[in-house]
Amino acid sequence: MLYKRSSQLFAEAEKVIPGGVNSPVRAFKAVGGTPIFVKSAKGAYLYDEDGNRLIDYINSWGPMILGHAYEPVVQAVIEKAKLGTSFGMPTELETQIAALAVAMVPNIDKIRFVNSGTEACMSAVRLARGFTNKDKIIKFAGCYHGHSDSFLIQAGSGAVTFGSPNSPGVTAGTAKDTLLATYNDLENVALLIEANKNEIACIIVEPVAGNMGCIPPVAGFLEGLRQMCTDNDILLIFDEVMTGFRLAAGGVQELLNVNADIVCFGKVIGGGLPVGAFAARAEIMNYLAPLGPVYQAGTLSGNPLAMAAGLTMLQSLNNDRNVFKSLEEKTAYLHAGMDKVLKANNVDFTINRIGSMISVHFDANPVIDFKSAAKGDNENFKKFFHGLLNEGIYIAPSAYESWFLTDALSYEDLDFTIQAVDKVSKTF
Ligand SMILES: *Cc1c(COP(=O)(O)O)cnc(C)c1O
């Protein structure tokens, strides 16, 4: 495939945008080459500036769960835009999407909308600190909760791909309040709680990790966190920015039947527009301004275009719950197919999957935490990435990212992908 125009566009972008991209995960630094510039997308496919068609396994990092340019969302946004694009005043639409989200997600009474997953997680932690009147938080190595200061301590996703899991610019004062734990290791969490008695406001966790590849929780991990939080007056925050409205209508709380105290959303909830949200039971949410003392705000929060896209997306998912089953079946099919050809080609690998999140690590040992995720063979990953790209298949340009399937994928697309994986893994 030719990427002449993409390369030219990237050279121009680099002159005026740092690294040529507005979010580091879009860069090809970890795999080599230059990013592909998109012209349009429809269903399961991306069309780039050179006229190539790519099967998309990123789907804007999750939101396009029903495919690109999903007609009902496009129509809703167009209709709303004609009526004005921002008011800075309340609209009925905000109540409609809030009511639907509260109905779909277990264990929440109220929800507040923001503009990104970063804002949702940042605000959730502030709320937890205000509510508990404690300062420290526990996060897990390799989990990513957006780019706000408290979270850039052993962060996953782009932060680790580009070698800055602990970013300069985060003050020592901020960093000291973030305690770092090992994913899937309850004993480690218990030790941290013991050593910081009555100082921990919250534990924030990706209930299924997706920012160090896909790492599901081991049996008992989330239940154990729940119990420790209850026993120690700590709030449990599920960062469901990736998993919310993807793994089930009610997210991981529903899927694995564990209750969090605060839940964060992003990605799917915006239907492809910039939306995040955080939610909890009324007692906690009423701590927010203007009802309570914890301040949080946003000029464009609840923006009508964003809410129209989000509401339409949630309605589509809510009206056809079969979509989660269909996605799971497609992803399981891909999983089984890739497993077969990688084994046949004697590749060392581990595939982790839950629902429609899946990742391939090039290491034969179980991948259960950040340390085991970091062991993957990056040279093989580079060959894998560029090999698939050459076949017209786009996965994330980093071994630390999950794939996000869209229901727009056909079984022909999946068969084509499995054949491409076979072909590419023969070159390892
Ligand atoms: C993507 C992501 C975020 C950050 O969301 P943005 O919208 O990129 O700010 C936070 N947490 C998790 C788990 C994510 O996957």
The ligand as an ORCA input file, in Angstrom:
! r2SCAN-3c Opt
* xyz 0 1
  C      -9.321      6.618     27.118
  C      -9.322      6.442     28.573
  C      -9.329      7.533     29.463
  C      -9.158      8.943     28.992
  O     -10.208      9.381     28.202
  P      -9.965     10.648     27.230
  O     -11.307     10.873     26.634
  O      -8.908     10.230     26.266
  O      -9.521     11.768     28.091
  C      -9.463      7.270     30.808
  N      -9.571      6.024     31.269
  C      -9.568      4.957     30.458
  C      -9.712      3.591     31.023
  C      -9.414      5.131     29.086
  O      -9.352      4.065     28.297
*
